[in-house]
Structure formats: C-alpha cells, structure tokens
Amino acid sequence: MKKLSRRSFLRTSFASFAGLTLVRPDTFEFNATPEIMVDKVKLGNSGLTVSRIALGTGSKGGSKASNQTRLGMENFTKMAHHAYEKGISFFDMADSYGSHQYVGNAIKTLPREKLTLLTKIWTNEDGSSRNEPVRQTLDRCRQEIGSDYIDIVLMHCLMQPGWSKNRTHYIDGLAKAKQDGIVKAVGVSCHNWEAMVEAVDNPWVDVILARINPFQTNMDNTPDKVKELLGKAQKNGIGVVGMKIFGEGRHVSDPEREQSIKFALTEANIHCMTLGMESIAHVDDAVSRVMRLANG
C-alpha cells in the first residue's frame, strides 16, 4: 500500500468533516500542543455555560445513523473521551441520528454536571412525533442517553414559517418539561430563513441552531443577512449555536477551514459552534485552530 504523506493524509482525512475518515486516525502524527483546551462561553440568557466547540454527531445523519455512529461504539467513545480531555464537554445529538446510545456510552465515566447535552426531536405540523407524546419522547431520549435530564432540546430541522402556531403541541410539551426540570433550555434548529426570523422574536426560544459559513453553502440566506439576524437573536438573549461551519463538509481544505473558523469566531454572531468531527485528528485540528484564532 502506498504510504500517504502528511499533506495527502490531511487532504483525504478532511475531504469531509461530514464523510467517514478514510485513514485510521491513529496513523496520523498531529503536532497539536497538548495543553491547548477549548474555553467555555455563556450561551445567551439560557443559564448554560458551554464549551465553545460541540461534538456534532449527525454528519450524513438520518434514519437512526450518522458517520459518527458508523465509527462503531468503541471508536466513537475513544474520540469522545479525547474531545472531553481537550475541553469539549458539549455533545450535539438528535433522535434521528441514532446517536443517543453512543453519547450515553461515552459519558458513563464522565461527570454529568460538567457536560452539556443537546438533542433534537423531529416534529410535524399535526403534532405527531413517532406517535409519541412529547413527554414520552423525552423519556425515551433520556433513557437512551442515560441521563435524568437533557440540557437543551430543540425542534429539529424547521423548514417552513408558521411553526409557532402549528406546533403548539411541542412548544407546550417542552415548556412543561422545562418547568419540571427534565429540560433546561428549549429552542429550534432552523433550515429556513422565515422560520429563523420567526424564532428570533419568539420569547419561548432559548437557543437557536443556525447554518452559517462564509461561503453561503447550505445556508438560509447570505452570510451578511444571517449574521445580522443572529446578532439580533443575541441582543434578544437567545443562545446561538452555529452549524454547517464548513458547509456540510464542502469546504475543508486548510485555507477554507481557516477562513470558516475565523468567520465563525469574529463575524458570525454565534456563541459557539458544533463540528461533526470523526476522528481524534479532527478533534485536535479543530481545538488548536479555534483556540489559536480565538486568542489571536
């Protein structure tokens, strides 16, 4: 087998933060400074303090699987533990990714009070979700994760406006769960401009998960429009988590990763970001790059 050069490996490994790594991560010699760790930030007025990077678990996610779950339980757990050692204590899951059990297994030996767990539940306009009431869905998710509570629960992938009127079943159910201490913060994951505009002015929303990158790839409007709207969200006290930072894996050359992270940190009006990392090499690169640019 032809041996990959370090440059070739990087090009192959990062050919997708949203595609399964093709080279074993333990073959990669990464020169990250060991003591570099991710810092923590306040997530708006949600009352939560989170690591600036969240470990995303939904790359190519759907039908109860993702690139992260396809790593297998052992490899995912090793990566998650390495991420935690680098300061990443924020885990981004979804019911549709099938990642609850994977994160649950990884955090068994970690202090729950130091973690932030986010998940997303699929919603329908008629109020049905796997034919489960909201509380039943949340109870199932908590059981799968192995946690008495979930820090953040979002309505997943809102693609149309009007959700605040046609999804009152979920809004009321999540509000009740928050009141009962089952959930700490609630909100929406937006895949539509009008849906996000609606969210920014909704007092029910604690957290918005928004698509943002400098390339306008898989986004809901231009970077300027989105960052302006997210700035308004921040002024309203909403916690803003950025996603699609690398355009769903379409902009992962070294210069593009540098441009994307710099934009996320300095212009995007987000508090933190979720990255769909798939190897220890991905984790090390993300942590070193984010903290270098954050402190630069």
C-alpha positions in Angstrom: 0.0 0.0 0.0 1.3 3.4 -0.9 2.1 5.4 2.2 0.3 8.7 2.4 2.3 11.9 3.0 1.2 14.1 5.9 -0.2 16.6 3.3 -2.0 13.8 1.4 -3.5 12.5 4.6 -4.8 15.8 5.6 -6.4 16.3 2.2 -8.0 12.8 2.4 -9.0 12.9 6.1 -10.6 16.3 5.8 -12.2 15.6 2.5 -15.2 15.5 4.8 -15.9 16.6 8.3 -19.2 15.1 7.0 -17.7 12.0 5.5 -16.2 8.9 7.1 -12.5 9.3 7.6 -10.7 7.0 5.2 -7.4 6.7 7.1 -7.1 5.3 10.6 -6.8 8.3 13.0 -4.1 6.6 15.0 -1.8 6.7 11.9 -1.8 10.5 11.9 1.0 12.3 13.6 -0.6 15.6 14.7 1.6 18.2 16.3 -1.1 19.9 18.4 0.1 21.4 21.6 -1.2 19.0 24.3 -2.1 21.7 26.8 -4.4 23.6 24.4 -8.0 23.2 25.5 -11.3 24.7 24.4 -12.6 27.5 26.5 -16.2 28.0 27.7 -18.8 30.6 26.8 -22.1 31.7 28.1 -25.0 30.6 25.9 -27.0 33.8 25.8 -29.5 34.0 28.6 -30.1 30.3 28.7 -28.3 30.0 32.0 -25.9 27.5 30.4 -22.1 27.8 30.1 -20.8 25.5 27.3 -17.6 24.6 25.6 -17.0 26.8 22.5 -17.0 23.6 20.4 -19.7 21.0 20.5 -19.0 17.4 19.2 -21.6 17.0 16.5 -22.9 13.5 15.9 -25.0 14.0 12.8 -22.7 14.0 9.8 -24.6 12.4 6.9 -27.2 11.7 9.6 -30.7 10.3 9.3 -32.6 7.1 9.6 -31.0 6.5 13.1 -27.4 6.6 11.8 -24.6 9.0 11.1 -20.9 9.0 10.2 -20.2 9.2 13.9 -22.3 6.1 14.8 -20.8 4.3 11.8 -17.4 4.6 13.6 -18.7 2.0 16.0 -19.2 2.3 19.7 -15.6 1.7 20.7 -14.1 4.2 18.2 -16.7 6.8 18.9 -16.1 6.5 22.7 -12.4 6.9 22.3 -12.9 10.1 20.2 -15.5 11.5 22.6 -13.1 10.9 25.6 -10.3 12.6 23.7 -12.6 15.5 22.9 -13.5 15.8 26.6 -9.8 15.8 27.6 -9.4 18.7 25.2 -12.2 20.6 26.9 -15.1 19.7 24.7 -17.9 18.9 27.1 -20.8 19.8 24.8 -22.5 16.9 22.8 -24.9 17.7 19.9 -27.2 14.8 19.2 -30.6 14.1 17.6 -33.2 11.4 17.8 -32.9 10.9 14.1 -29.1 10.4 14.2 -29.3 7.3 16.4 -26.5 8.9 18.5 -28.1 8.9 21.9 -26.7 5.5 22.9 -23.3 6.4 21.6 -23.0 9.5 23.6 -24.6 7.8 26.6 -22.0 5.1 26.5 -19.2 7.7 26.1 -20.3 9.7 29.1 -20.8 6.9 31.6 -17.4 7.6 33.2 -17.6 11.4 32.8 -19.1 13.8 35.4 -22.6 14.6 34.2 -22.6 18.0 35.9 -19.7 19.1 33.7 -21.5 18.1 30.4 -23.9 19.9 28.2 -26.2 17.5 26.3 -28.2 18.8 23.4 -30.7 16.7 21.4 -33.3 17.5 18.7 -36.7 15.9 18.2 -38.5 15.6 14.9 -41.8 17.5 14.7 -44.8 17.5 12.4 -47.4 20.1 11.8 -50.2 17.8 13.0 -48.4 17.4 16.4 -47.3 13.8 15.8 -43.8 12.5 16.5 -43.4 8.8 16.2 -46.9 8.7 17.6 -45.5 9.7 21.0 -46.5 12.5 23.3 -43.7 15.0 23.9 -43.0 13.7 27.4 -42.8 10.1 26.2 -40.3 11.2 23.5 -38.2 12.9 26.1 -38.4 10.0 28.5 -37.2 7.7 25.7 -34.4 10.0 24.8 -33.3 10.3 28.4 -33.3 6.6 28.8 -31.2 6.1 25.6 -28.7 8.7 26.8 -28.7 7.5 30.4 -29.4 10.9 31.9 -32.2 12.2 34.2 -32.2 15.5 32.3 -31.3 16.9 28.9 -29.7 20.4 28.9 -31.1 21.6 25.6 -33.9 20.1 23.4 -34.6 21.7 20.0 -37.4 21.1 17.5 -35.4 19.6 14.6 -35.0 21.0 11.1 -37.7 23.6 10.8 -38.2 24.2 7.1 -41.2 26.4 7.0 -42.5 29.5 8.8 -45.6 29.3 11.0 -44.1 26.8 13.3 -45.0 28.8 16.4 -48.7 28.3 15.5 -48.8 24.8 14.1 -46.5 23.2 16.6 -48.1 24.3 19.9 -48.2 20.7 20.9 -44.4 20.6 21.1 -44.0 24.1 22.4 -46.3 23.4 25.3 -44.8 20.0 25.9 -41.2 21.3 26.0 -42.2 24.2 28.2 -43.8 21.8 30.7 -40.6 19.6 30.6 -38.5 22.7 31.3 -40.8 23.6 34.2 -40.4 20.1 35.6 -36.6 20.2 35.3 -36.4 17.5 32.6 -35.0 20.0 30.2 -33.0 23.2 30.9 -33.4 25.1 27.7 -35.5 24.8 24.5 -35.4 26.1 21.0 -35.2 25.4 17.3 -32.9 24.1 14.7 -33.5 26.1 11.5 -33.2 25.2 7.9 -35.3 28.0 6.5 -34.9 31.8 6.6 -38.5 32.6 7.5 -38.5 30.0 10.3 -35.4 31.6 11.8 -36.8 35.1 11.5 -39.8 33.8 13.4 -37.6 32.2 16.1 -35.5 35.4 16.8 -38.5 37.3 18.2 -40.2 34.4 20.0 -39.8 34.6 23.8 -40.2 30.8 24.0 -36.9 30.2 22.2 -33.8 29.9 24.5 -31.4 28.5 21.8 -31.2 28.7 18.0 -29.1 26.3 15.9 -28.3 28.1 12.7 -26.4 27.4 9.5 -23.6 29.8 9.0 -20.4 29.9 7.0 -18.6 32.5 4.7 -19.3 30.5 1.5 -23.2 30.6 1.7 -23.2 26.8 1.3 -26.3 25.1 2.7 -27.4 28.3 4.3 -30.7 30.0 4.6 -29.6 33.4 3.2 -26.4 35.3 2.5 -23.8 35.4 5.2 -24.4 39.1 5.8 -28.2 38.6 6.2 -27.7 35.6 8.5 -25.1 37.2 10.7 -27.3 40.3 11.0 -30.3 38.2 12.1 -28.2 36.2 14.6 -26.9 39.5 16.0 -30.5 40.4 16.7 -31.0 37.0 18.3 -28.1 37.6 20.6 -29.4 41.0 21.6 -32.7 39.3 22.5 -30.8 37.0 24.8 -31.0 33.9 22.7 -28.1 31.4 22.7 -26.8 30.9 19.2 -25.1 27.7 18.1 -23.6 27.7 14.6 -23.7 24.7 12.4 -22.5 23.9 8.8 -19.4 25.8 9.6 -17.6 24.0 6.8 -20.6 24.0 4.5 -21.5 20.4 5.4 -18.0 19.2 4.5 -17.7 21.0 1.2 -15.0 23.5 2.3 -12.4 21.5 4.2 -9.1 22.5 2.6 -6.7 24.0 5.1 -7.3 27.6 3.9 -11.1 27.0 3.8 -11.1 25.6 7.4 -9.1 28.6 8.5 -11.5 31.0 6.8 -14.5 29.3 8.1 -13.4 29.2 11.7 -12.2 32.8 11.6 -15.5 33.9 10.2 -17.4 31.9 12.9 -15.4 33.4 15.7 -15.2 37.1 14.5 -18.2 37.8 12.3 -21.0 35.2 12.6 -22.6 36.4 15.8 -22.7 32.9 17.3 -21.7 31.9 20.8 -20.3 28.5 19.9 -20.3 26.0 17.1 -21.0 22.3 16.5 -18.5 20.4 14.4 -19.1 16.9 13.0 -15.7 15.5 13.9 -15.0 11.9 13.0 -11.5 11.2 14.4 -9.0 12.3 17.0 -7.1 14.1 14.3 -10.3 16.2 13.5 -10.6 17.0 17.2 -7.0 18.1 17.6 -7.1 20.3 14.5 -10.4 21.9 15.5 -9.3 22.6 19.1 -5.9 24.0 18.0 -7.4 26.1 15.2 -10.3 27.5 17.1 -8.3 28.5 20.2 -5.4 30.0 18.1 -7.9 32.2 16.2 -10.0 33.0 19.3 -6.9 34.2 21.1 -5.4 35.9 18.1 
